[in-house]
């Protein structure tokens, strides 16, 4: 699983007008899950199911 920063650099993610993360392939805004004992949160595309981790 890649980080959101790496996804932005490689063109897998984009930011919309309101600075929200958007999947480049689907154009959908990413959902966020916060695993309880982890240092990161998981950002998931609701359409294609790809995941990226984001440090808190």
ZAMARGU-4260 file (C-alpha; in steps of 0.2 Angstrom, whole numbers, plus 5000, padded with zeros to 4 digits):
<rodrens>
0) 5000/5000/5000 | 5007/5017/4995 | 5006/5033/5004 | 4995/5047/4998 | 5010/5058/4995
5) 5017/5045/4983 | 5000/5043/4975 | 5000/5062/4972 | 5017/5062/4964 | 5014/5047/4953
10) 4997/5054/4947 | 4986/5041/4955 | 4978/5054/4966 | 4973/5072/4963 | 4966/5086/4973
15) 4949/5094/4969 | 4944/5113/4971 | 4942/5110/4989 | 4958/5101/4992 | 4950/5084/4994
20) 4959/5069/4988 | 4952/5061/4972 | 4956/5045/4963 | 4963/5049/4946 | 4955/5034/4937
25) 4937/5035/4944 | 4936/5054/4949 | 4928/5049/4966 | 4933/5057/4983 | 4942/5045/4994
30) 4934/5037/5010 | 4944/5037/5026 | 4946/5023/5039 | 4956/5025/5055 | 4963/5009/5062
35) 4963/5011/5081 | 4981/5006/5085 | 4990/5013/5070 | 4999/5029/5066 | 4991/5031/5049
40) 4973/5031/5042 | 4968/5022/5026 | 4961/5031/5011 | 4950/5020/5000 | 4942/5024/4983
45) 4924/5018/4984 | 4923/5013/4966 | 4939/5004/4962 | 4944/4999/4979 | 4962/5005/4979
50) 4970/5010/4995 | 4983/5023/5001 | 4989/5026/5018 | 4990/5043/5026 | 5001/5048/5041
55) 4991/5057/5054
</rodrens>
